Amino acid sequence: MTEVDVRETGPGEDGDGLNCLMAQTTRGHRVLLAGLLGEIDLYPGQERVMAAIWENGPQSQNALARIVGIDVSTMTKSLQRLERSGFVRRSPCPTNRRVSIVDTTPEGDALRPRIERVLSEVHARMTRGLTPEQTDQLCSLLGVVRGNLCREVEPAAGPAGPIPLTGC
């Protein structure tokens, strides 16, 4: 199949069409990530929440949702799980008691090297058989695709605002 064939394949496409390849790749990544994160008692996406706190310091739930690129209700569910596991704590903001500030616990901070190992393993498995140059090119191309999708989705904002595609 040529590059033109892949680009032009649409509805009813075979397993080599761009839509199918993207869906299969995304699903495979999620399954692999879920399996490896499950070994350290995390769900996919929670590693991004933890990283956002480590990189930005304690944050409100709303700020974390924006940083990670998910809606606030999804963030609430994720934080409830992380809190039950003892990895984060929420406390009232001193200046606005209606706002919760989220920070990591010592147990959560201890996860950092384990999460880094998981992400390194996922990266290694995804790029097996690729040269460093091919990996760089893949990242560049996926960045373009993500940018295209972000431009397509942003105008389709609903009552809660734009659908976030950030935080990757």
Contact map, one row per residue, 1 for C-alpha under 8 A:
111011000000000000000000000000000000000000000000000000000000000000000000000000000000000000000000000000000000000000000000000000000000000000000000000000000000000000000000
111111000000000000000000000000000000000000000000000000000000000000000000000000000000000000000000000000000000000000000000000000000000000000000000000000000000000000000000
111111100000000000000000000000000000000000000000000000000000000000000000000000000000000000000000000000000000000000000000000000000000000000000000000000000000000000000000
011111110000000000000000000000000000000000000000000000000000000000000000000000000000000000000000000000000000000000000000000000000000000000000000000000000000000000000000
111111111000000000000000000000000000000000000000000000000000000000000000000000000000000000000000000000000000000000000000000000000000000000000000000000000000000000000000
111111111000000111000000000000000000000000000000000000000000000000000000000000000000000000000000000000000000000000000000000000000000000000000000000000000000000000000000
001111111000000011000000000000000000000000000000000000000000000000000000000000000000000000000000000000000000000000000000000000000000000000000000000000000000000000000000
000111111100000000000000000000000000000000000000000000000000000000000000000000000000000000000000000000000000000000000000000000000000000000000000000000000000000000000000
000011111110100011000000000000000000000000000000000000000000000000000000000000000000000000000000000000000000000000000000000000000000000000000000000000000000000000000000
000000011111100011100000000000000000000000000000000000000000000000000000000000000000000000000000000000000000000000000000000000000000000000000000000000000000000000000000
000000001111100000000000000000000000000000000000000000000000000000000000000000000000000000000000000000000000000000000000000000000000000000000000000000000000000000000000
000000000111110000000000000000000000000000000000000000000000000000000000000000000000000000000000000000000000000000000000000000000000000000000000000000000000000000000000
000000001111111110010000000000000000000000000000000000000000000000000000000000000000000000000000000000000000000000000000000000000000000000000000000000000000000000000000
000000000001111110010000000000000000000000000000000000000000000000000000000000000000000000000000000000000000000000000000000000000000000000000000000000000000000000000000
000000000000111110011000000000000000000000000000000000000000000000000000000000000000000000000000000000000000000000000000000000000000000000000000000000000000000000000000
000001000000111111011000000000000000000000000000000000000000000000000000000000000000000000000000000000000000000000000000000000000000000000000000000000000000000000000000
000001101100111111111000000000000000000000000000000000000000000000000000000000000000000000000000000000000000000000000000000000000000000000000000000000000000000000000000
000001101100000111111100000000000000000000000000000000000000000000000000000000000000000000000000000000000000000000000000000000000000000000000000000000000000000000000000
000000000100000011111110000000000000000000000000000000000000000000000000000000000000000000000000000000000000000000000000000000000000000000000000000000000000000000000000
000000000000111111111111000000000000000000000000000000000000000000000000000000000000000000000000000000000000000000000000000000000000000000000000000000000000000000000000
000000000000001111111111100000000000000000000000000000000000000000000000000000000000000000000000000000000000000000000000000000000000000000000000000000000000000000000000
000000000000000001111111110000000000000000000000000000000000000000000000000000000000000000000000000000000000000000000000000000000000000000000000000000000000000000000000
000000000000000000111111111000000000000000000000000000000000000000000000000000000000000000000000000000000000000000000000000000000000000000000000000000000000000000000000
000000000000000000011111111100000000000000000000000000000000000000000000000000000000000000000000000000000000000000000000000000000000000000000000000000000000000000000000
000000000000000000001111111110000000000000000000000000000000000000000000000000000000000000000000000000000000000000000000000000000000000000000000000000000000000000000000
000000000000000000000111111111000000000000000000000000000000000000000000000000000000000000000000000000000000000000000000000000000000000000000000000000000000000000000000
000000000000000000000011111111100000000000000000000000000000000000000000000000000000000000000000000000000000000000000000000000000000000000000000000000000000000000000000
000000000000000000000001111111110000000000000000000000000000000000000000000000000000000000000000000000000000000000000000000000000000000000000000000000000000000000000000
000000000000000000000000111111111000000000000000000000000000000000000000000000000000000000000000000000000000000000000000010001000000000000000000000000000000000000000000
000000000000000000000000011111111100000000010000000000000000000000000000000000000000000000000000000000000000000000000000000000000000000000000000000000000000000000000000
000000000000000000000000001111111110000000000000000000000000000000000000000000000000000000000000000000000000000000000000000000000000000000000000000000000000000000000000
000000000000000000000000000111111111000000000000000000000000000000000000000000000000000000000000000000000000000000000000010000000000000000000000000000000000000000000000
000000000000000000000000000011111111100000010000000000000000000000000000000000000000000000000000000000000000000000000110010000000000000000000000000000000000000000000000
000000000000000000000000000001111111110001110000000000000000000000000000000000000000000000000000000000000000000000000000000000000000000000000000000000000000000000000000
000000000000000000000000000000111111111000000000000000000000000000000000000000000000000000000000000000000000000000000000000000000000000000000000000000000000000000000000
000000000000000000000000000000011111111100000000000000000000000000000000000000000000000000000000000000000000000000000100000000000000000000000000000000000000000000000000
000000000000000000000000000000001111111111110000000000000000000000000000000000000000000000000000000000000000000000100100000000000000000000000000000000000000000000000000
000000000000000000000000000000000111111111100000000000000000000000000000000000000000000000000000000000000000000000000000000000000000000000000000000000000000000000000000
000000000000000000000000000000000011111111000000000000000000000000000000000000000000000000000000000000000000000000000000000000000000000000000000000000000000000000000000
000000000000000000000000000000000001111111000000000000000000000000000000000000000000000000000000000000000000000001000000000000000000000000000000000000000000000000000000
000000000000000000000000000000000000111111100000000000000000000000000000000000000000000000000000000000000000000000000000000000000000000000000000000000000000000000000000
000000000000000000000000000000000100111111110110000000000000000000000000000000000100000000000000000000000000000000000000000000000000000000000000000000000000000000000000
000000000000000000000000000000000100110011111110000000000000000000000000000000000000000000000000000000000000000000000000000000000000000000000000000000000000000000000000
000000000000000000000000000001001100100001111110000000000000000000000000000000000000000000000000000000000000000000000000000000000000000000000000000000000000000000000000
000000000000000000000000000000000000000000111111100000000000000000000000000000000000000000000000000000000000000000000000000000000000000000000000000000000000000000000000
000000000000000000000000000000000000000001111111110000000000000000000000000001000100000000000000000000000000000000000000000000000000000000000000000000000000000000000000
000000000000000000000000000000000000000001111111111000000000000000000000000000000000000000000000000000000000000000100000000000000000000000000000000000000000000000000000
000000000000000000000000000000000000000000001111111100000000000000010000000000000000000000000000000000000000000000000000000000000000000000000000000000000000000000000010
000000000000000000000000000000000000000000001111111110000000000100010000000000000000000000000000000000000000000000000000000000000000000000000000000000000000000000000000
000000000000000000000000000000000000000000000111111111000000000000000000000000000000000000000000000000010001000000000000000000000000000000000000000000000000000000000000
000000000000000000000000000000000000000000000011111111100000000000000000000000000000000000000000000000000000000000000000000000000000000000000000000000000000000000000000
000000000000000000000000000000000000000000000001111111111000000100110000000000000000000000000000000000000000000000000000000000000000000000000000000000000000000000000000
000000000000000000000000000000000000000000000000111111111110000100000000000000000000000000000000000001110000000000000000000000000000000000000000000000000000000000000000
000000000000000000000000000000000000000000000000011111111000000000000000000000000000000000000000000000010000000000000000000000000000000000000000000000000000000000000000
000000000000000000000000000000000000000000000000001111111000000000000000000000000000000000000000000000000000000000000000000000000000000000000000000000000000000000000000
000000000000000000000000000000000000000000000000000111111110000000000000000000000000000000000000000000000000000000000000000000000000000000000000000000000000000000000000
000000000000000000000000000000000000000000000000000111111110000000000000000000000000000000000000000000100000000000000000000000000000000000000000000000000000000000000000
000000000000000000000000000000000000000000000000000010011111000000000000000000000000000000000000000011110000000000000000000000000000000000000000000000000000000000000000
000000000000000000000000000000000000000000000000000010011111101100000000000000000000000000000000000011100000000000000000000000000000000000000000000000000000000000000000
000000000000000000000000000000000000000000000000000000000111111100000000000000000000000000000000001111000000000000000000000000000000000000000000000000000000000000000000
000000000000000000000000000000000000000000000000000000000011111110000001001100000000000000000000001111000000000000000000000000000000000000000000000000000000000000000000
000000000000000000000000000000000000000000000000000000000001111111000001000000000000000000000000000000000000000000000000000000000000000000000000000000000000000000000000
000000000000000000000000000000000000000000000000000000000011111111100000000000000000000000000000000000000000000000000000000000000000000000000000000000000000000000000000
000000000000000000000000000000000000000000000000100110000011111111110000001000000000000000000000000000000000000000000000000000000000000000000000000000000000000000000000
000000000000000000000000000000000000000000000000000000000000111111111111001000000000000000000000000000000000000000000000000000000000000000000000000000000000000000000000
000000000000000000000000000000000000000000000000000000000000011111111110000000000000000000000000000000000000000000000000000000000000000000000000000000000000000000010000
000000000000000000000000000000000000000000000000000100000000001111111000000000000000000000000000000000000000000000000000000000000000000000000000000000000000000000000110
000000000000000000000000000000000000000000000001100100000000000111111100000000000000000000000000000000000000000000000000000000000000000000000000000000000000000000000111
000000000000000000000000000000000000000000000000000000000000000011111110000000000000000000000000000000000000000000000000000000000000000000000000000000000000000000011111
000000000000000000000000000000000000000000000000000000000000000011011111011000000000000000000000000000000000000000000000000000000000000000000000000000000000000000011000
000000000000000000000000000000000000000000000000000000000000000011001111111000000000000000000000000000000000000000000000000000000000000000000000000000000000000000010000
000000000000000000000000000000000000000000000000000000000000110010000111111100000000000000000000000000000000000000000000000000000000000000000000000000000000000000000000
000000000000000000000000000000000000000000000000000000000000000000000011111110000000000000000000000000000000000000000000000000000000000000000000000000000000000000000000
000000000000000000000000000000000000000000000000000000000000000000000111111111000000000000000000000000000000000000000000000000000000000000000000000000000000000000000000
000000000000000000000000000000000000000000000000000000000000100110000111111111100000000000000000000000000000000000000000000000000000000000000000000000000000000000000000
000000000000000000000000000000000000000000000000000000000000100000000001111111110000000000000000000000000000000000000000000000000000000000000000000000000000000000000000
000000000000000000000000000000000000000000000000000000000000000000000000111111111000000000000000000000000000000000000000000000000000000000000000000000000000000000000000
000000000000000000000000000000000000000000000100000000000000000000000000011111111100000000000000000000000000000000000000000000000000000000000000000000000000000000000000
000000000000000000000000000000000000000000000000000000000000000000000000001111111110000100000000000000000000000000000000000000000000000000000000000000000000000000000000
000000000000000000000000000000000000000000000000000000000000000000000000000111111111000000000000000000000000000000000000000000000000000000000000000000000000000000000000
000000000000000000000000000000000000000000000000000000000000000000000000000011111111100000000000000000000000000000000000000000000000000000000000000000000000000000000000
000000000000000000000000000000000000000001000100000000000000000000000000000001111111111100000000000000000000000000000000000000000000000000000000000000000000000000000000
000000000000000000000000000000000000000000000000000000000000000000000000000000111111111111000000000000000000000000000000000000000000000000000000000000000000000000000000
000000000000000000000000000000000000000000000000000000000000000000000000000000011111111000000000000000000000000000000000000000000000000000000000000000000000000000000000
000000000000000000000000000000000000000000000000000000000000000000000000000000001111111100000000000000000000000000000000000000000000000000000000000000000000000000000000
000000000000000000000000000000000000000000000000000000000000000000000000000000000111111110000000000000001011000000000000000000000000000000000000000000000000000000000000
000000000000000000000000000000000000000000000000000000000000000000000000000000000111111110000000000000011111100000000000000000000000000000000000000000000000000000000000
000000000000000000000000000000000000000000000000000000000000000000000000000000100110111111000000000001111001000000000000000000000000000000000000000000000000000000000000
000000000000000000000000000000000000000000000000000000000000000000000000000000000010011111100000000001111000000000000000000000000000000000000000000000000000000000000000
000000000000000000000000000000000000000000000000000000000000000000000000000000000010000111110000000111100000000000000000000000000000000000000000000000000000000000000000
000000000000000000000000000000000000000000000000000000000000000000000000000000000000000011111000000111000000000000000000000000000000000000000000000000000000000000000000
000000000000000000000000000000000000000000000000000000000000000000000000000000000000000001111101111110000000000000000000000000000000000000000000000000000000000000000000
000000000000000000000000000000000000000000000000000000000000000000000000000000000000000000111111111110000000000000000000000000000000000000000000000000000000000000000000
000000000000000000000000000000000000000000000000000000000000000000000000000000000000000000011111100000000000000000000000000000000000000000000000000000000000000000000000
000000000000000000000000000000000000000000000000000000000000000000000000000000000000000000001111100000000000000000000000000000000000000000000000000000000000000000000000
000000000000000000000000000000000000000000000000000000000000000000000000000000000000000000011111111000000000000000000000000000000000000000000000000000000000000000000000
000000000000000000000000000000000000000000000000000000000000000000000000000000000000000000011111111100000000000000000000000000000000000000000000000000000000000000000000
000000000000000000000000000000000000000000000000000000000000000000000000000000000000000000011001111100000000000000000000000000000000000000000000000000000000000000000000
000000000000000000000000000000000000000000000000000000000001100000000000000000000000000000011001111110000000000000000000000000000000000000000000000000000000000000000000
000000000000000000000000000000000000000000000000000000000001100000000000000000000000000001111000111111000000000000000000000000000000000000000000000000000000000000000000
000000000000000000000000000000000000000000000000000000000111100000000000000000000000000001111000001111100000000000000000000000000000000000000000000000000000000000000000
000000000000000000000000000000000000000000000000000010000111100000000000000000000000000111100000000111110000000000000000000000000000000000000000000000000000000000000000
000000000000000000000000000000000000000000000000000010001110000000000000000000000000000111000000000011111000000000000000000000000000000000000000000000000000000000000000
000000000000000000000000000000000000000000000000010011000100000000000000000000000000001110000000000001111111100000000000000000000000000000000000000000000000000000000000
000000000000000000000000000000000000000000000000000000000000000000000000000000000000011110000000000000111111100000000000000000000000000000000000000000000000000000000000
000000000000000000000000000000000000000000000000000000000000000000000000000000000000001000000000000000011111110000000000000000000000000000000000000000000000000000000000
000000000000000000000000000000000000000000000000000000000000000000000000000000000000011000000000000000011111111000000000000000000000000000000000000000000000000000000000
000000000000000000000000000000000000000000000000010000000000000000000000000000000000011100000000000000011111111100000000000000000000000000000000000000000000000000000000
000000000000000000000000000000000000000000000000000000000000000000000000000000000000001000000000000000011111111100000000000000000000000000000000000000000000000000000000
000000000000000000000000000000000000000000000000000000000000000000000000000000000000000000000000000000000111111111000000000000000000000000000000000000000000000000000000
000000000000000000000000000000000000000000000000000000000000000000000000000000000000000000000000000000000011111111100000000000000000000000000000000000000000000000000000
000000000000000000000000000000000000000000000000000000000000000000000000000000000000000000000000000000000001111111110000000000000000000000000000000000000000000000000000
000000000000000000000000000000000000000000000000000000000000000000000000000000000000000000000000000000000000011111111000000000000000000000000000000000000000000000000000
000000000000000000000000000000000000000100000000000000000000000000000000000000000000000000000000000000000000011111111100000000000000000000000000000000000000000000000000
000000000000000000000000000000000000100000000010000000000000000000000000000000000000000000000000000000000000001111111110000000000000000000000000000000000000000000000000
000000000000000000000000000000000000000000000000000000000000000000000000000000000000000000000000000000000000000111111111000000000000000000000000000000000000000000000000
000000000000000000000000000000000000000000000000000000000000000000000000000000000000000000000000000000000000000011111111100000000000000000000000000000000000000000000000
000000000000000000000000000000001001100000000000000000000000000000000000000000000000000000000000000000000000000001111111110000000000000000000000000000000000000000000000
000000000000000000000000000000001000000000000000000000000000000000000000000000000000000000000000000000000000000000111111111000000000000000000000000000000000000000000000
000000000000000000000000000000000000000000000000000000000000000000000000000000000000000000000000000000000000000000011111111100000000000000000000000000000000000000000000
000000000000000000000000000000000000000000000000000000000000000000000000000000000000000000000000000000000000000000001111111110000000000000000000000000000000000000000000
000000000000000000000000000010011000000000000000000000000000000000000000000000000000000000000000000000000000000000000111111111000000000000000000000000000000000000000000
000000000000000000000000000000000000000000000000000000000000000000000000000000000000000000000000000000000000000000000011111111100000000000000000000000000000000000000000
000000000000000000000000000000000000000000000000000000000000000000000000000000000000000000000000000000000000000000000001111111110000000000000000000000000000000000000000
000000000000000000000000000000000000000000000000000000000000000000000000000000000000000000000000000000000000000000000000111111110000000000000000000000000000000000000000
000000000000000000000000000010000000000000000000000000000000000000000000000000000000000000000000000000000000000000000000011111110000000000000000000000000000000000000000
000000000000000000000000000000000000000000000000000000000000000000000000000000000000000000000000000000000000000000000000001111111100001000000000000000000000000000000000
000000000000000000000000000000000000000000000000000000000000000000000000000000000000000000000000000000000000000000000000000111111100000000000000000000000000000000000000
000000000000000000000000000000000000000000000000000000000000000000000000000000000000000000000000000000000000000000000000000000111110000000000000000000000000000000000000
000000000000000000000000000000000000000000000000000000000000000000000000000000000000000000000000000000000000000000000000000000111111111000000000000000000000000000000000
000000000000000000000000000000000000000000000000000000000000000000000000000000000000000000000000000000000000000000000000000000001111111000000000000000000000000000000000
000000000000000000000000000000000000000000000000000000000000000000000000000000000000000000000000000000000000000000000000000000000111111100000000000000000000000000000000
000000000000000000000000000000000000000000000000000000000000000000000000000000000000000000000000000000000000000000000000000000000111111110000000000000000000000000000000
000000000000000000000000000000000000000000000000000000000000000000000000000000000000000000000000000000000000000000000000000000000111111111000000000000000000000000000000
000000000000000000000000000000000000000000000000000000000000000000000000000000000000000000000000000000000000000000000000000000100111111111100000000000000000000000000000
000000000000000000000000000000000000000000000000000000000000000000000000000000000000000000000000000000000000000000000000000000000001111111110000000000000000000000000000
000000000000000000000000000000000000000000000000000000000000000000000000000000000000000000000000000000000000000000000000000000000000111111111000000000000000000000000000
000000000000000000000000000000000000000000000000000000000000000000000000000000000000000000000000000000000000000000000000000000000000011111111100000000000000000000000000
000000000000000000000000000000000000000000000000000000000000000000000000000000000000000000000000000000000000000000000000000000000000001111111110000000000000000000000000
000000000000000000000000000000000000000000000000000000000000000000000000000000000000000000000000000000000000000000000000000000000000000111111111000000000000000000000000
000000000000000000000000000000000000000000000000000000000000000000000000000000000000000000000000000000000000000000000000000000000000000011111111100000000000000000000000
000000000000000000000000000000000000000000000000000000000000000000000000000000000000000000000000000000000000000000000000000000000000000001111111110000000000000000000000
000000000000000000000000000000000000000000000000000000000000000000000000000000000000000000000000000000000000000000000000000000000000000000111111111000000000000000000000
000000000000000000000000000000000000000000000000000000000000000000000000000000000000000000000000000000000000000000000000000000000000000000011111111100000000000000000000
000000000000000000000000000000000000000000000000000000000000000000000000000000000000000000000000000000000000000000000000000000000000000000001111111110000000000000000000
000000000000000000000000000000000000000000000000000000000000000000000000000000000000000000000000000000000000000000000000000000000000000000000111111111000000000000001000
000000000000000000000000000000000000000000000000000000000000000000000000000000000000000000000000000000000000000000000000000000000000000000000011111111100000000000000000
000000000000000000000000000000000000000000000000000000000000000000000000000000000000000000000000000000000000000000000000000000000000000000000001111111110000000000000000
000000000000000000000000000000000000000000000000000000000000000000000000000000000000000000000000000000000000000000000000000000000000000000000000111111111000000000000000
000000000000000000000000000000000000000000000000000000000000000000000000000000000000000000000000000000000000000000000000000000000000000000000000011111111100000000001000
000000000000000000000000000000000000000000000000000000000000000000000000000000000000000000000000000000000000000000000000000000000000000000000000001111111110000000000000
000000000000000000000000000000000000000000000000000000000000000000000000000000000000000000000000000000000000000000000000000000000000000000000000000111111111000000000000
000000000000000000000000000000000000000000000000000000000000000000000000000000000000000000000000000000000000000000000000000000000000000000000000000011111111100001100000
000000000000000000000000000000000000000000000000000000000000000000000000000000000000000000000000000000000000000000000000000000000000000000000000000001111111100001110000
000000000000000000000000000000000000000000000000000000000000000000000000000000000000000000000000000000000000000000000000000000000000000000000000000000111111100001000000
000000000000000000000000000000000000000000000000000000000000000000000000000000000000000000000000000000000000000000000000000000000000000000000000000000011111110001100000
000000000000000000000000000000000000000000000000000000000000000000000000000000000000000000000000000000000000000000000000000000000000000000000000000000001111111111100000
000000000000000000000000000000000000000000000000000000000000000000000000000000000000000000000000000000000000000000000000000000000000000000000000000000000001111111100000
000000000000000000000000000000000000000000000000000000000000000000000000000000000000000000000000000000000000000000000000000000000000000000000000000000000000111110000000
000000000000000000000000000000000000000000000000000000000000000000000000000000000000000000000000000000000000000000000000000000000000000000000000000000000000111111000000
000000000000000000000000000000000000000000000000000000000000000000000000000000000000000000000000000000000000000000000000000000000000000000000000000000000000111111100000
000000000000000000000000000000000000000000000000000000000000000000000000000000000000000000000000000000000000000000000000000000000000000000000000000000001111110111110000
000000000000000000000000000000000000000000000000000000000000000000000000000000000000000000000000000000000000000000000000000000000000000000000000000000001101110011111000
000000000000000000000000000000000000000000000000000000000000000001001110000000000000000000000000000000000000000000000000000000000000000000000000000000000100000001111100
000000000000000000000000000000000000000000000000000000000000000000001100000000000000000000000000000000000000000000000000000000000000000000000000010001000000000000111111
000000000000000000000000000000000000000000000000000000000000000000111000000000000000000000000000000000000000000000000000000000000000000000000000000000000000000000011111
000000000000000000000000000000000000000000000001000000000000000000111000000000000000000000000000000000000000000000000000000000000000000000000000000000000000000000001111
000000000000000000000000000000000000000000000000000000000000000000011000000000000000000000000000000000000000000000000000000000000000000000000000000000000000000000001111
